[in-house]
Amino acid sequence: MATANANASSARTGTKRRLKIWLMFVLLFMGWALYTFITQLEHQGKAEQKLAAAQSKLNEAAQKTEDLKLEVKRLNDPEYISLKATQELGMVKKGERPIEVLQQP
């Protein structure tokens, strides 16, 4: 009877040891998985920021392209060219006189 109790106690001790080892393994694996999950979330956040920055640059470039296309279209209009020449260069047509406004100090 004493040997039976010793064997049962020994078996229970072995089972507890295996259970502790298994629990330690599971905890280590879950810790590693959690660490991996957190680092991947961080990398995803950085990638999303880069994507947003690239998207905004792309939108700016598209807007600039549209503005330049509109400017090219306007430059084909003689009336627009004469307006630009008058405004920016001070040029006037023959027979016209430019009006200058003097600022008083």
N, CA, C and O of each residue as an XYZ file, in Angstrom:
420
protein
N       0.795     -1.173      0.000
C       0.000      0.000      0.000
C       0.854      1.260      0.000
O       0.512      2.255     -0.638
N       1.958      1.207      0.715
C       2.852      2.348      0.806
C       3.483      2.631     -0.542
O       3.676      3.790     -0.909
N       3.804      1.584     -1.283
C       4.395      1.795     -2.589
C       3.374      2.344     -3.577
O       3.726      3.103     -4.479
N       2.129      1.967     -3.411
C       1.081      2.476     -4.298
C       0.882      3.967     -4.067
O       0.725      4.729     -5.021
N       0.889      4.390     -2.797
C       0.758      5.816     -2.493
C       1.968      6.593     -2.989
O       1.836      7.719     -3.469
N       3.144      5.994     -2.875
C       4.363      6.655     -3.339
C       4.333      6.810     -4.853
O       4.731      7.853     -5.372
N       3.864      5.785     -5.573
C       3.769      5.864     -7.026
C       2.727      6.903     -7.465
O       2.949      7.646     -8.421
N       1.604      6.946     -6.765
C       0.551      7.906     -7.101
C       1.037      9.327     -6.831
O       0.792     10.239     -7.622
N       1.725      9.505     -5.708
C       2.261     10.823     -5.360
C       3.330     11.226     -6.361
O       3.408     12.388     -6.761
N       4.157     10.265     -6.766
C       5.210     10.526     -7.739
C       4.595     10.863     -9.110
O       5.097     11.739     -9.814
N       3.532     10.180     -9.479
C       2.861     10.436    -10.753
C       2.225     11.815    -10.752
O       2.275     12.538    -11.747
N       1.616     12.173     -9.604
C       1.005     13.493     -9.495
C       2.076     14.584     -9.578
O       1.849     15.622    -10.200
N       3.217     14.366     -8.969
C       4.309     15.334     -9.019
C       4.805     15.490    -10.447
O       5.069     16.608    -10.889
N       4.933     14.395    -11.168
C       5.364     14.440    -12.555
C       4.348     15.165    -13.424
O       4.722     15.927    -14.315
N       3.065     14.932    -13.169
C       2.007     15.605    -13.921
C       2.035     17.102    -13.656
O       1.898     17.903    -14.581
N       2.213     17.482    -12.398
C       2.293     18.902    -12.050
C       3.491     19.557    -12.722
O       3.395     20.686    -13.204
N       4.608     18.861    -12.757
C       5.811     19.392    -13.393
C       5.589     19.593    -14.885
O       5.947     20.628    -15.446
N       4.984     18.575    -15.525
C       4.698     18.700    -16.959
C       3.708     19.832    -17.226
O       3.844     20.558    -18.211
N       2.729     19.979    -16.365
C       1.752     21.042    -16.497
C       2.420     22.414    -16.346
O       2.103     23.344    -17.088
N       3.338     22.538    -15.389
C       4.065     23.807    -15.205
C       4.931     24.118    -16.426
O       4.995     25.261    -16.878
N       5.591     23.092    -16.951
C       6.436     23.285    -18.139
C       5.560     23.688    -19.324
O       5.914     24.592    -20.081
N       4.417     23.017    -19.484
C       3.506     23.352    -20.578
C       2.965     24.767    -20.426
O       2.892     25.506    -21.408
N       2.587     25.152    -19.217
C       2.090     26.491    -18.958
C       3.173     27.534    -19.242
O       2.881     28.593    -19.797
N       4.408     27.243    -18.869
C       5.521     28.158    -19.135
C       5.722     28.319    -20.637
O       5.939     29.428    -21.126
N       5.649     27.217    -21.359
C       5.778     27.266    -22.817
C       4.658     28.108    -23.436
O       4.926     28.947    -24.295
N       3.434     27.898    -23.021
C       2.297     28.653    -23.548
C       2.450     30.134    -23.220
O       2.197     30.978    -24.080
N       2.855     30.467    -22.006
C       3.039     31.865    -21.628
C       4.139     32.530    -22.456
O       3.989     33.672    -22.890
N       5.245     31.813    -22.672
C       6.316     32.365    -23.495
C       5.846     32.589    -24.927
O       6.142     33.621    -25.530
N       5.120     31.629    -25.463
C       4.607     31.766    -26.822
C       3.632     32.937    -26.926
O       3.700     33.706    -27.885
N       2.738     33.085    -25.970
C       1.775     34.181    -25.987
C       2.490     35.525    -25.829
O       2.086     36.508    -26.450
N       3.532     35.586    -25.021
C       4.314     36.812    -24.883
C       4.973     37.188    -26.198
O       4.952     38.350    -26.603
N       5.557     36.206    -26.860
C       6.178     36.451    -28.162
C       5.135     36.918    -29.180
O       5.384     37.847    -29.949
N       3.966     36.269    -29.181
C       2.904     36.637    -30.122
C       2.428     38.064    -29.847
O       2.201     38.825    -30.787
N       2.275     38.431    -28.593
C       1.850     39.781    -28.239
C       2.897     40.808    -28.661
O       2.553     41.862    -29.194
N       4.164     40.508    -28.426
C       5.243     41.403    -28.841
C       5.237     41.594    -30.359
O       5.371     42.716    -30.847
N       5.083     40.511    -31.095
C       5.044     40.572    -32.552
C       3.847     41.390    -33.025
O       3.966     42.188    -33.955
N       2.703     41.195    -32.391
C       1.495     41.933    -32.757
C       1.682     43.430    -32.541
O       1.305     44.231    -33.397
N       2.255     43.812    -31.417
C       2.453     45.228    -31.106
C       3.449     45.863    -32.073
O       3.214     46.975    -32.548
N       4.545     45.190    -32.373
C       5.527     45.758    -33.301
C       4.944     45.878    -34.709
O       5.241     46.840    -35.418
N       4.132     44.929    -35.116
C       3.516     45.022    -36.438
C       2.501     46.157    -36.501
O       2.371     46.810    -37.536
N       1.783     46.398    -35.411
C       0.879     47.549    -35.375
C       1.650     48.853    -35.511
O       1.203     49.781    -36.186
N       2.808     48.918    -34.867
C       3.645     50.113    -34.965
C       4.135     50.313    -36.397
O       4.097     51.426    -36.921
N       4.593     49.238    -37.024
C       5.050     49.328    -38.416
C       3.897     49.713    -39.345
O       4.089     50.467    -40.299
N       2.709     49.195    -39.063
C       1.552     49.532    -39.878
C       1.221     51.016    -39.750
O       0.881     51.668    -40.737
N       1.320     51.546    -38.534
C       1.063     52.972    -38.336
C       2.040     53.837    -39.108
O       1.647     54.824    -39.729
N       3.314     53.467    -39.069
C       4.325     54.217    -39.820
C       4.059     54.128    -41.326
O       4.197     55.119    -42.044
N       3.682     52.950    -41.795
C       3.397     52.777    -43.224
C       2.176     53.601    -43.633
O       2.144     54.161    -44.729
N       1.181     53.675    -42.765
C       0.000     54.481    -43.076
C       0.348     55.966    -43.132
O      -0.195     56.701    -43.957
N       1.250     56.408    -42.258
C       1.686     57.803    -42.295
C       2.429     58.104    -43.591
O       2.207     59.144    -44.212
N       3.303     57.201    -43.996
C       4.022     57.387    -45.260
C       3.052     57.417    -46.432
O       3.209     58.217    -47.354
N       2.051     56.547    -46.396
C       1.058     56.500    -47.460
C       0.267     57.805    -47.514
O       0.005     58.333    -48.594
N      -0.109     58.319    -46.355
C      -0.864     59.576    -46.318
C      -0.018     60.732    -46.865
O      -0.523     61.586    -47.593
N       1.275     60.753    -46.508
C       2.155     61.805    -47.014
C       2.312     61.696    -48.531
O       2.267     62.705    -49.235
N       2.495     60.490    -49.029
C       2.631     60.293    -50.473
C       1.331     60.658    -51.194
O       1.358     61.234    -52.281
N       0.200     60.320    -50.584
C      -1.093     60.651    -51.194
C      -1.291     62.153    -51.261
O      -1.801     62.668    -52.257
N      -0.892     62.867    -50.204
C      -1.043     64.328    -50.233
C      -0.118     64.948    -51.285
O      -0.510     65.895    -51.967
N       1.107     64.423    -51.423
C       2.000     64.915    -52.462
C       1.417     64.654    -53.846
O       1.507     65.496    -54.739
N       0.827     63.497    -54.011
C       0.208     63.153    -55.290
C      -0.961     64.086    -55.592
O      -1.123     64.531    -56.729
N      -1.771     64.382    -54.586
C      -2.895     65.304    -54.782
C      -2.406     66.702    -55.123
O      -2.984     67.371    -55.980
N      -1.340     67.151    -54.454
C      -0.772     68.467    -54.755
C      -0.246     68.514    -56.185
O      -0.454     69.495    -56.900
N       0.432     67.455    -56.592
C       0.970     67.408    -57.954
C      -0.164     67.399    -58.983
O      -0.058     68.043    -60.027
N      -1.236     66.680    -58.697
C      -2.371     66.650    -59.615
C      -3.019     68.031    -59.714
O      -3.403     68.466    -60.800
N      -3.138     68.713    -58.583
C      -3.719     70.061    -58.592
C      -2.837     71.026    -59.373
O      -3.333     71.854    -60.138
N      -1.521     70.914    -59.173
C      -0.594     71.778    -59.899
C      -0.660     71.497    -61.401
O      -0.600     72.424    -62.210
N      -0.781     70.243    -61.769
C      -0.908     69.878    -63.174
C      -2.160     70.497    -63.790
O      -2.125     71.028    -64.900
N      -3.261     70.419    -63.052
C      -4.509     71.015    -63.559
C      -4.365     72.532    -63.704
O      -4.840     73.112    -64.680
N      -3.706     73.174    -62.726
C      -3.493     74.619    -62.815
C      -2.632     74.980    -64.029
O      -2.906     75.953    -64.731
N      -1.599     74.188    -64.262
C      -0.724     74.456    -65.406
C      -1.441     74.220    -66.733
O      -1.225     74.955    -67.697
N      -2.288     73.203    -66.784
C      -3.067     72.961    -68.007
C      -4.000     74.132    -68.282
O      -4.162     74.545    -69.431
N      -4.613     74.668    -67.229
C      -5.487     75.821    -67.387
C      -4.692     77.039    -67.855
O      -5.168     77.808    -68.690
N      -3.487     77.215    -67.320
C      -2.646     78.347    -67.724
C      -2.243     78.218    -69.195
O      -2.242     79.208    -69.926
N      -1.904     77.015    -69.623
C      -1.553     76.795    -71.038
C      -2.752     77.092    -71.925
O      -2.602     77.693    -72.989
N      -3.933     76.679    -71.499
C      -5.137     76.937    -72.275
C      -5.393     78.444    -72.384
O      -5.781     78.945    -73.439
N      -5.171     79.152    -71.278
C      -5.368     80.605    -71.286
C      -4.327     81.311    -72.161
O      -4.630     82.305    -72.819
N      -3.098     80.786    -72.160
C      -2.042     81.429    -72.947
C      -2.273     81.321    -74.449
O      -1.615     82.014    -75.224
N      -3.172     80.485    -74.858
C      -3.529     80.402    -76.277
C      -4.564     81.461    -76.656
O      -4.893     81.610    -77.833
N      -5.078     82.194    -75.671
C      -6.071     83.231    -75.916
C      -5.373     84.589    -76.035
O      -4.719     85.010    -75.082
N      -5.487     85.290    -77.171
C      -4.803     86.575    -77.355
C      -5.249     87.642    -76.347
O      -4.449     88.487    -75.943
N      -6.495     87.604    -75.952
C      -6.986     88.592    -74.996
C      -6.300     88.424    -73.634
O      -5.954     89.404    -72.975
N      -6.112     87.170    -73.231
C      -5.437     86.891    -71.963
C      -3.972     87.330    -72.018
O      -3.432     87.850    -71.042
N      -3.340     87.112    -73.169
C      -1.938     87.506    -73.330
C      -1.805     89.022    -73.225
O      -0.878     89.516    -72.583
N      -2.717     89.762    -73.844
C      -2.631     91.224    -73.757
C      -2.894     91.694    -72.326
O      -2.270     92.653    -71.871
N      -3.791     91.044    -71.625
C      -4.056     91.390    -70.230
C      -2.814     91.158    -69.371
O      -2.459     92.002    -68.548
N      -2.158     90.021    -69.561
C      -0.928     89.712    -68.816
C       0.172     90.718    -69.135
O       0.886     91.157    -68.233
N       0.317     91.087    -70.403
C       1.351     92.041    -70.797
C       1.098     93.398    -70.153
O       2.039     94.083    -69.752
N      -0.162     93.783    -70.055
C      -0.489     95.060    -69.424
C      -0.241     95.009    -67.922
O       0.347     95.933    -67.362
N      -0.676     93.953    -67.275
C      -0.555     93.848    -65.820
C       0.887     93.655    -65.358
O       1.347     94.345    -64.449
N       1.585     92.740    -65.969
C       2.907     92.366    -65.475
C       4.032     93.214    -66.056
O       5.001     93.518    -65.360
N       3.914     93.596    -67.311
C       5.006     94.310    -67.969
C       4.720     95.787    -68.189
O       5.613     96.532    -68.593
N       3.501     96.220    -67.934
C       3.147     97.614    -68.119
C       3.032     98.010    -69.575
O       3.095     99.199    -69.887
N       2.868     97.073    -70.464
C       2.756     97.367    -71.889
C       1.331     97.812    -72.210
O       0.369     97.337    -71.606
N       1.210     98.722    -73.161
C      -0.108     99.188    -73.589
C      -0.176     99.152    -75.105
O       0.845     99.137    -75.793
N      -1.392     99.139    -75.606
C      -1.582     99.139    -77.060
C      -1.314    100.539    -77.612
O      -1.281    101.522    -76.871
N      -1.125    100.602    -78.917
C      -0.872    101.873    -79.593
C      -2.080    102.786    -79.412
O      -3.222    102.392    -79.647
N      -1.797    104.005    -78.991
C      -2.861    104.980    -78.815
C      -3.400    105.022    -77.387
O      -4.136    105.949    -77.049
N      -3.061    104.052    -76.540
C      -3.509    104.061    -75.155
C      -2.444    104.695    -74.277
O      -1.256    104.685    -74.599
N      -2.899    105.244    -73.163
C      -1.939    105.806    -72.219
C      -2.130    105.099    -70.878
O      -3.255    104.948    -70.402
N      -1.024    104.670    -70.276
C      -1.162    103.993    -68.974
C      -1.497    104.987    -67.875
O      -1.043    106.130    -67.906
N      -2.274    104.562    -66.925
C      -2.621    105.387    -65.774
C      -1.758    104.944    -64.617
O      -1.739    103.767    -64.258
N      -1.047    105.884    -64.038
C      -0.201    105.568    -62.895
C      -0.765    106.253    -61.653
O      -1.089    107.440    -61.682
N      -0.876    105.510    -60.588
C      -1.370    106.070    -59.342
C      -0.168    106.302    -58.448
O       0.591    105.378    -58.155
N      -0.001    107.557    -58.013
C       1.112    107.916    -57.147
C       0.668    107.874    -55.701
O      -0.402    108.375    -55.354
N       1.473    107.287    -54.878
C       1.184    107.224    -53.444
C       1.794    108.442    -52.766
O       2.963    108.750    -52.999
N       1.058    109.117    -51.962
C       1.601    110.258    -51.246
C       2.198    109.795    -49.927
O       1.577    109.032    -49.186
N       3.428    110.269    -49.634
C       4.079    109.803    -48.390
C       3.488    110.399    -47.144
O       3.939    110.094    -46.040
